[in-house]
Amino acid sequence: MEKDAFLETILERLESAEALEGIQTASEELRDALKIDHVAYHWVDAGGDQFGCGTYSQEWQDRYQEQQYLRIDPVIIGCYQRFHPVDWKRLDWSSKAARQFLAEAMEYGIGNQGFSVPIRGPNGQFALFTSNHTCSDEDWAEFTDKNRRSLILVAHYFNEKALELEPDRAPDANQALSPREIDAMTLLAMGYSRAQVADTLSISEHTLRVYIESARFKLGALNTTHAVARAMARGLIVV
């Protein structure tokens, strides 16, 4: 099937899906059309609840949740800090825990190559769409160069359909940030260090830390970087 034809077929499948099973079917058809090992859509909300579909084995999905691998998965951690698609080779796999996690994942059939698209939706929703395969670096680079734009487009279609079918999973609207919290988040998003932010706002670093922690709590963020990302995704700050 030609590239444009398979893409149109997948998008039509998603458009007509009336239940989550339709998204699952679309992920399987996309995997087969791309001739790769796996396709996965993974949604993580502010409370840590997870939802997803895709072609990873049920055994691996159960193992992932039982071991709470969400806490150490370099793909999740790395993509929280990014707004653009990323090849797994560019993520930080240097820790012993990360290397052990990857080795175990491969034992469950997860490929050594991955390409993940971070997606940020309403009210701070965060999701990932991943293509995964076992092959050489050269073959994977060729695959991602050829399919990058299509994968990004499909990723957002998957997310839109998931939001449509599972509206109750959309995170609740968070508390509004104070003007000072918005100022602090904006400067951090611009790349200022904490010392520079404190100096610009004429406050102590201790006071700044209070503002940052308050904003992080209101946004349901895991860390400062995640808080900045959520504030930007919700339109609370503009850089």
Secondary structure by P-SEA (a helix, b strand, c coil): ccaaaaaaaaaaaaaacccaaaaaaaaaaaaaaacccbbbbbbbcccccccccccccaaaaaaaaaaccccccaaaaaaaaccccccccccccccaaaaaaaaaaaaacccccbbbbbbbcccbbbbbbbbbbbccaaaaaaaaaacaaaaaaaaaaaaaaaaaacccccccccccccaaaaaaaaaaaacccaaaaaaaacccaaaaaaaaaaaaaaaccccaaaaaaaaaaaccccc
